[in-house]
Amino acid sequence: MLKVAIVGASGYTGVELIRLLSSHPEIEITAVTSEQSAGKSIAEVFPSLSGVFEKTLEHISIEVIAQKADLVFTALPHQKAMDYVPRFLELGKKVIDLSADFRIRDAATYGAWYEEHKAPELLKEAVYGLPELHRDEIRNARLVANPGCYPTSVVLALVPLLKNGLIEPSSIIADSKSGVSGAGRSVSQDTHFPEVNEGFKAYKVAEHRHTPEIEQELSLLANIPVTISFTPHLLPVNRGILSTVYASVKNDMDEDSIIGAYNEFYEKERFVRVYKKGSFPNISNVRGSNFCDIGIKLDKRTNRVVIISAIDNLTKGAAGQAVQNMNIMYGFPEDTALRGLPLFP
């Protein structure tokens, strides 16, 4: 039985990890932490876990957690995880980090978008945890940087096109919409119910911190530096991301050939579903699941391909992908604890 700890368990991502891991036959959750709710049962904070998982939340003590767990999930805010991850590694623990702190390989780039990195020596070692691209590296990793939700939706939408050289990398535009849970559980005016309900707006236009993460992975796929236009939007729903991605097609291709490239690339991928011609995803169809759904349309008039992808930002965009990475690292079937169908809307 693999013993795991969840550091930062009282946020939306943390409780999603508990929801998934509590049904994993090979896992024992031995510790859950929360600085704000330490001393309370997790079921007091999230009554949905009553009778399912009721372990008491504790303060973060690296040494105590390390004694209890073999693997640590760090579900902490950006710029906080790097205070803890190096020490867990020094104590011989494997880590799956769900913040942005180890996703970007270049320390200067991280510094430009976040702050000066406190453990830059780990950036080259950390494996970017997108299984569809980095499965072999994940298998042997001791530190996995779990991807962001927007990057997961955008990168998976583009992999077959860039891998096969079918589009102009300089032409990529990504227009993404996320549910409010993507902003985390902390209270803010921008995510207050009266501000969000019946509204729909763009935010962080041309400056969202997921941009360098997306560009990093797309550049690796294209073998050249890739710069994109990325605009996120806030949807008045709890969870889900819908990304509409545009790119100019290089050659005189037909839509069937493009869809065929997606079907071929993702044929063996358990959690990517490519839609049939003329069909497109809806976030309600992936809610609560680890699926990424993709629909493709070739606009012959403009010679652009339009790719629409949908994920649950808390599952394939966070906790579900983290569990998928754990399964790969420890040789469990990749879909263990992730086989559940999407929740009904």
N, C-alpha and C positions, 0 to 999 in steps of 0.2 A: 504494500500500500504506500503510495507516494504521499508524503506529508507536505502540504502547501500552506503558506500564509498569504493573507491579503492585507497589504499596508495601504490604508486609505479606503476602508471598506464601507464607509457610510455615505459615499457619493453614489451617483447613478451608475457609474461604471462598476464600482465595487459591489453593489447589490446585484447587478447583472451577473457578475462573476459568481457570486454565491448561488444565484438561481441556477446557473448552468452546472457548476461544480458539485452542487449538492446531489445531483443525479448521476455523477460520474462514478462507475463501479471501482475504479482504481485509485481514487483520491480520498484523502482525509484532510479536511480543512482544520488545521490545528491552532490557528491564531488569526484574529481579525483586529485591526487597529483603527482608531479614530481619535484625534486630539480633541474634537469638540464634544464627542459623545462617549468618551471613555467611562467605563463603569456601568453603562447601560447594556442591556441585552440588545443584539441587533434587531430582534423582533419588536422591541419597543420603538426603535427608529423606523423600521419598515414592518408594519403589522402583517403584511402579506407573507412574511417568513415565519409567522407564528405556527408552531407545530412542525415546521420543516427544518429550521436552523435557528437556534436560540443562543449561540455562544456569546459570551460577554465581550464587548469591545474593550480594548486596552490601549494605553499609551504606547507610542513607538519606543521600543528599546531594542536596538539592533542586536545586542548580545542575547537577549531573551528570545527574540523572534528566531534568531539563527539556531538556537538550541531546539526549537520546536519544529522547524521546517527544513525540507530539502530544497524546495523551490519557493521563491518569493515573487508574488505579483505586486508591483508598486503602482498603485492607482492614485498617485499624488498629483497635485497641480504642476504645470510646467515650471521649471526652475527650482522645484523643491526636491524632485526625485534624485537629482545628482548629489544631494547632500547625504543620501543613504545608500544608493546603489554600489558605489565603490567599496564600502565597508562590508556589505553582504558578500560581494565577490571575494574579498580578502579572507572572509571566514569560510570560503569554500562552497557557498550557495550559488545556485543558478538563479537568474533573475529575468523575468519578463516585465519590461517597463512600459506602462501605458501612457506615459507623458511624451512630450516631444523632445526630451532632453538628450536622447541618444539616437534619434532618427537621422539627423543631419551629419554627414561624415566630415565636413570641413568646419573646424572650430571658428574660423573667421566669419563664415556664413552664418553659423549659429549666433555668434556675437552680434552680427548686424541686424538680425531679426528678433533676438531675445535679449541676452546679456552675455557677458564674458563667461565662458564655460569653466566650471570648477574641476572637471575631470577630462580634459581634452585627450588624454592618452587612451581613453576607452572608446573614443568615437570611431576609430578605424576597426576596432575589434567587434563592436556591436553589429549584429546582423539585422538588417531591415526585415521585419517579420511579415512579409507578404508571401504566403506559401506558394502562390501560383508562379512566382518568379524566383524565390530564393529557398526552395524546399531543402536542397542538399546542404546549404550553409546553416539553415535553422537546425537541422538534425544534429549537428555537432557543436552548436553554440552554447556558451555559458551566459551570454547576455543577448537577449532579443529585444529590439526596439519595435514595439507594436505600432503599426502604422496609424496615422490619423484617419478620421472618418472621411473627410473630403478627398484626401489623396487616394484612399482605397477605391472610392467610386470613380475618380477620374482616371487613375492609372489603369485599372482593370478595363475601363472602356476603350483604352487606346493600345493595349499591348499587341494584339494581332496586327494592327495597322503599322505600327512602328517596327515590330519585329520583321515584317515582310517588306518594309520599305514602300508602303502603298500611299503614304501621305507626305505632304510637305511639313516637316516639323515646325517650321517658323509660322505656320498658319493656324496653330491650335488656339481655340478659344473654349474655355470651360465656364459654363454658367450653372451654378449649383444652388440647391435650396435645402435647408436643414430644419428639422424639428427643434423645438426649444431646448430639449434635454441635451443637445450638443453644447450648450453654454455651461453645463454643469448645474449643481444644486444650490450654489450660493445665490443669495438674493441680490438682484440689481434692477434698476429702473427699466433698462432695455428689455428685460425678460419678465417683467411684472405682467400679470394677466391682462389688466386693462390696456397696457401698451401693445401687447402682442395680439390679443383677440380681435378678429375681424380686420387685421392688418396684414401687410406683406411688404417687406422692404429689403433693399440691398444694404450691406454693411461692409466695413473694412475694404472698400472698393480699391482695387489695385495695390493693397497693402496687407492682405491677410497672411498670417504667419505660416499657413500651410503651403504657400506658394513655393518656397525653396525646396520643400520636401517633394512636391509634385515634380518640379523641374529636375531635381536630382535623379529620380527614378526614370523619367522620360529620357533624360540625356543618356543614361546607361543603356536604355533600349535602342536609342537611335544612333549611338556611338558618336554623337556630336552634341555640343551644348544646345540645350533647348530652352527657349524662353516662351512663356505662354501668357495670355490674358486670362485672369481668373477672377470671377466675381461671385461671392457667396451671398445668399439671401436667407432671411429668416421666415420660415413658414409658421402659421399659427396652429401647429400640431405638436404632439408630445415627442414623437420619434420618427425617424426616417430621413433619408437623403435621396433626392432626385437630381442627377447631374445630366445636363444636356451639353454635349461636347461637339464642336465643329472643327473640321479640318479640310483643306483642299486636297483632292485626290491627284496623285502624280500621273497616272496612266489612264487610258480610256477603258475603265473597268465598268462592269455591270453590277447591279445590286446583288444578284445571286452569288457572284464570285466573292464579293466582300463578306457576305453572310457565311459563305463556305469557309473562308479563312478563319472566322470566329469559331465556327463549329469544329474545325480541325484543331485549332489551338487549345480550345477548352473541352475537348471531347472527354478527357479523363479527369476533369476537375469536378469534384463532388459539389462544390458550392457556387459554381458559376452556371447560370442558366441562360442560354442564348435563345431569344424568341424567334419564332417563325416570321417570315417576310410579312410586313404589314401590321405586326403586333408590337406593342410597346409597354414597358413596365409601369407599375403603379406602386407607390410606397406601401400601400395597404397589403400588397401581395408578398412582401418580405418582412412585415412587422413581426418582431420577436424571433426571427430566424437568422441563420448565418449565410443566407443566399445573397449573391449579387446577380440581379437580373439585368439583361442587356438586350436592347432593341436597336436595330440599325436601319437607316434610310439613306439612300443615295439621291441627292438633289442634282439631277443632271443639268438643270438650268444654270446652276451656279458652279457646278463641278465640285461641290462640297459633300462630304459624308457627314451625317448627323447621327451621333451615337447617344442613346439615352440609357443611363444605368440607374438602378435603384438598390439601396441597401438600407438596413436598419443601422442607424449611427451608433447604437449601444451594443449591437451584436457583431455583425461582420465589420462594423466600423470601430469596434473596441473590444468588449469582453469575449464575444464569440470567436473573434480572430485570435485573441490571446489563448483561449482554450485550444483552438486548432493548432497553434504554435506549440503549446505544451504537449499535445498528443504526438506531434512530430518529434519533438526533442526526446521523448521517453519511449517511443516505439509503440504507442497505443494506436488502434485504428483511428484515422484522422477525424472521423465523424463522431467519435465517442462523446456522449453528452450533448451532441449538436444535431441529432437526428430528428428532433421535433419539427413538425410542420409549422409554417407561419401562423401567427395568431389571427383570428378573425378580426376584422375592423370593429 
